[in-house]
């Protein structure tokens, strides 16, 4: 069967930039519109010609999610439906309910028992030990921790330190004022205060305390992999992060990436994914440690990353991977991104002002001059006849200057 003979209907859960990036990949390759389900519409997927948004206020409840998706499938019985989650929470919901959905949808995900292992950073680090993947020096705490455990002597590393929940899925289910994705504690008292506040909000899992690897955003890397229906890695794309977001809830989200190749690094992650029988997209946050020259992994995300358009922009369209593997049942050859390309979701003026690594900035400028640069939201098809969207994109970009001035030091 040929690609143009298939009625492809992508269905996504979540309405953020992740969803728009996937929708754009499908539209660029196949010219199809993507159906996005979420609790409420938000900027990246509003007023879009390539997205049909379905507002379901209780979409984050499993039974309601399943009912909505099955009803949608009944109305589109002649289509081939591919289902993806675009947040940790939605990906986990699909995995938990895969048996209730996969008669109607292609659900390219692992099973729940493996998810339960991988969502725990503590368990992920045990797997890293097995495959020779470095990660930061780490201390794992339970809710009954004592203040004495927070001394530098008992931690095994010095302040300042990173403090974060072991399970981000469980963490975001217990919101509180001042909530952050990741915390920095300058001393024992600060660490104690942060951890107590998180547990007081109802968070039930373990906490991770880590050695703070020196260096700014330009020491960060992102690795995305795709494992096929036979649980073999068929694509890997490494990105060198130039700049991240710095708002409290957006901290760590990538804002500018240049693709690079490092086969020695990717081979370790490929071995891990193949061995555990992984399926679908996986995404790793990694940081270069200048103290010993190592590349240290932070976590695995069980989905494509929010910045996934950096892969499509570099020449490996993620929608094509999904379609060829799941709908055409092609045998995919392993591919690893080797072309340098710049992706950014902020104005280039912000990038130039806040990227302090001169070599990376020079490379970004060169790629832009050569036409090897893309940004997700500037999609001509979606802007030419959508004045509301054009106005929103322009204003969204303008606001980035103020956000970086306020939060980026």
N, C-alpha and C positions, 0 to 999 in steps of 0.2 A: 504494500500500500504506500502511496506517495503522500508527502506531507500536506500537499494542497487538497488531498481528498479526505482529510480528517477534520471533523468539526471540533476544533480544540476550544475548550472553555476553561481558562484558568480561574480558580476560586481561591481567594486569599482571606485570611483572618487578621484583622488589624489595619489601621488606616494611615500608618506613618510613612516615613521615607523608604523604609524597607519595602513596603507594599508597592510604592510608586516605582521603585527601581525594578522590581520583578515585572510589574505591569508594562513598563517601558521595554524591557527585554522581549516580552511576548509580542508587543505591538511592532517593534522594529523587525522582528524575524517573521512573524506570521500575519501581521496586520489585524490582530484580534483585540477586542476589548476585554478587560479583566473585571470580574465581579469581586468586589471587596466587601466583606462583612465586618462590622464593628459596632461598638456601643454608641459612638457618635462620630460625625465626620470631623476631620481635622485637615489643616492646610494642605499638606502634600498631595492628598487625594481628592480635594474639593474642586468643583468646577472643572473637572478634567474630561477631555474627550476620549481618553483611553481607559477610564475607570468608570464602572457603574457601582455606586456605593449603596449598600443596604444597611440602614440604621436599625440595629436590634439592641435596645438598652440593656438587656440581660444576656448578651451574647457570651459573657464570661461564665455562665452556668452550663455545666456539661449537657444536661438533658435538653435545655433550650437550644444550645448550639447544634446538637445532633438533629433535633426536630427541624430547625430552620434549614439545615443543609440537606436533609432528606427531602423536604418539601421542594427545595430548589431543584434537586436532582430529578424529581418526578416531573417538574415542568420543563426540564431540558433533557428528556430521555434519549433524544437522538444525538446528544453531544458526548464527547469524551472529556470528562471532568478531572482536572488535576488540582489537588488541594494542598495548600501550603500555609503554615503558620508563620507570622512575621514578627512575633514577640516570643520570648521564652514561655510565657503563660499559654499562648495559643498553640504553640508547637506541642507543649505537654498535654494539652487537651486533646489534640488530634491523636497523639500516641495512646493516651488512656482509652480513647473511644474508637480506635482503628477498626476493631472487629464489627462495630456498628455502622461503619461508613464505607469500608473498602469494597462492598458489593456495588456501590454507586460511584465511588471516587478512586482515583489513583492516589494513594497516600504513601509517598516515598519516605518512610520513617522506620526507625528501629522499634522494637517491642518494649513494653513497659518495664520488665525486669532490668534490661540494660539501661534504660533511661534512669531508673532509680539509683543505679550505681554512678552514672556519669554526671548527674546534676550535683552530686556532692563533690565539692572541690577537694575535700580530704581524700576521697576514693580516687579521684582523677590523679592526684599526686602519687598515689601508690602505683598506678599504671605507668606514670612517667618514669618512676624508678626502674621498672622492669624493662623499658625500652630506651633507656639512656637519654631521656629528655630532661634537661635541667629545669628547675623551677626555683623560685626564691626560697630562702630559708624560711621555714613555716612552723608556727605553733598553732595547734588546734585546741579550742576551748569549748566546753559544754556550759549549759546554763548554771550549773552549780560551781563555777570556777571561783577561785579565791584571788584576792588582790595580790597575794604573794607571787602568783604565777606570772604577773605582769612586770616583774623586775627584769632588768637586762640580763642578769645572771641566769634566770630561769627561762627566759625567752631564747637565749643563745645568739642574740643580735642586738644592735643598739637602736635607740630612738634617734630620729623620728621613725615611726613604723606605719605600715598600711593595716587598716582594720576593715574587714568586709565579711558579709555573711557567707557561709559555705553554700547555701542554697538561695540563689537570687529569686527563684520562683516563689519560695515560701516567704522570703523577706518582703517582697512587694505586696503581699496579701495583708500586711500588717502596717499600714501607713501611720506616720506621725509627723508633726511639724518639724521642718528642718531636715527631713530625710534626704540622704545622699546615696549615690550608687557605691561610692568608695570613700573611706575616711582616712585622714592622716592624723596620727596622734604624736605630739611632740614629747610627751612624757607619760609616766605611769598613771598619773591622775586623769589625764585626758583620755587615755585608753579605757580606764575603768568607767568613766562617765559615759563614753560612747556605747560601750558594750551593755551597760546596765539599761540605758535608754532603749536600745534595740530589743532587749529581752522584755522590758516592761511593756512594750507595745504588743507583745504576744508572739514574737518570732520564736519558733519551736526548735530550730536546728542548731548546728554548731557554728562557731565563729572562727574566722581565719585571721591570724595575725602574721604579718610577713615583714621580712627585711625590705626596706625601701631602696630599690635599685636606683642609683643616681642617674641623672640625665633628664632632659625635657621630652616633649612629645616626639621629637625626631628620633628618639631611641626606640620607639615603639614599632612593632610589625604586626600584621594581620595575615593569617593563613586560612584560606578557604579550600575545602576539599569536597568532591562529589563522589559518592560510592554508589555503584550501580545496583540493579536488582539482584545480582549475585553476590552482593556485599564486597565488591572489589573496588578500590579507589581508581577512578578513571580521569579525574581532573584535580590539579592543585594549582593554586595561584597565590603567590606571596606578594604582599604589599608592604612597602616601607611607608609608615605614617609620618607625615610632615607636621600635621597639626590636628589637635583634637578639639572638641567642644569643652567649654570650661564653666558652663552653668551648673549649679549644684546637682540637678537631676540628669543633666546631659553629659556630665563628666565622664570622659573615656570614649564617647562616641567619636568616630573618625570624621574629620572635616576635609582632609586632603591626603591623598595616597599616590605614591608612584610604584608601579609594579616592578618587581625584581625577580631574579632567579637564584635559588640557592638549593641545589639538589641534595647536598649533604644534609641540610636541615630537613627538607621535606621528606626525605627517605625514612627518617625515624617516625614521623607522624603517619606516613603511609603504612609502615609496618604495624603500628599500633591499631589503626583503623581496620586493616585487613584481618588482623588476628582476632579482634573482638567481634567481627561480623557486623560492622557498621553499615547503615543504609541511609542514603540521602545526603543532604548537605551537612557539613560540620564546619565550625569556625573557631579559630584559636587566636587568643591574644598573647603576644610574645614581646619581650623587651630585651634589648641588647644591654649586657652588663659590661661596662668598660673596665671594671676591676679585674676581670679574668677573660674577657673576650667571648663569653658564653651568650647563648640566646635562651632566655628563660621563659617558659610557658606559664601563663596565669590560670587559664581555664579553657574548657571546651563549651561551645554553644551548639545545641542540637538542631541547628537551622542555618540558613544562609544569614550572613551578618547584615546589619542595617545598611552598611556601605557597599552592598554586593554589586552595585553597578560598576565598581572599579574593575571587575572581572569582564563584564560585557563590553565595557569601553576599551579594554585591552585586546579584544578580539575573540573572546570565548563566551558566546552568548549562552547564559544559563538556561534560558527557555528552550534552546535547541537541545541542550544536554538532557533536560527532563523529557522532552518530546521523543527524541530518538531512543532513549532508554526505555521509557514506559509505554509509549503508544505505538512506535514503529518496531520495538523490540530489536533494534540494531545492536550489533556487537561493537561497543565503543572501544577505541584504542586509547591507551593512556596518553594524556597530554598535560604538559606543564607550561604555564605562561612564561614566555621568554622575552617578550617585547616590552620595552619600557613605555609606559603611558601614564599621564597625569589625570587623576580624577579629583574633583573638588566640589564641595557643596556650599562653599562660601565665596564671596567675591575675591578675585585675584589680588585686589588691593589689601584685603585683610591678610591673605596668605603672605604677601610680601612684607607686611609690617611685623607679623608675629612669628614667622619661622626664622629662628636664630641660627640654624645650622647653614652656614654659607654654601657648602657643597650641595646640599639638598635643594636650597633655594635656586642656585645657579642651574641645576638640572631641571627644576620645574620651569624656569623661565625658558630654557632651551626647548623643552618639549612643547610649551605653549607656542613658541615661534614656529615650530615645525608642524603645527596643527595636530599634535598628538596629545590633545587635552579635551576633556569633556566634563560637564557638570550635569547632574541628574535632572534638575528642574528646567533647564533651558532646552526644552524639546520643542522645536519649531512647530511640529504638527499640533502640539497641544496648546500653543500660544496664539497662533495666527488668527484663529476665529473664536478665541475665548478671552474677551477683554477683562472679565472678572479675574480669570486665572493669571493673566499677564500682570495686572495691577498687584495681585497678591504676591507673585514671584518677585517683582521689583521691590515691593515693600519688605518682603522677607529678607532679601539680600541686603537692603539698606540697614535693617535693624542689626545685622551681624556686626557692623562697625561698633555700635553702642554696646553690644553684649561682650565683645572681646575687650573693649576699653574698660568695662566694669569688672570683668571676671578674670581676664588673662593677665598674669603678672610676668 
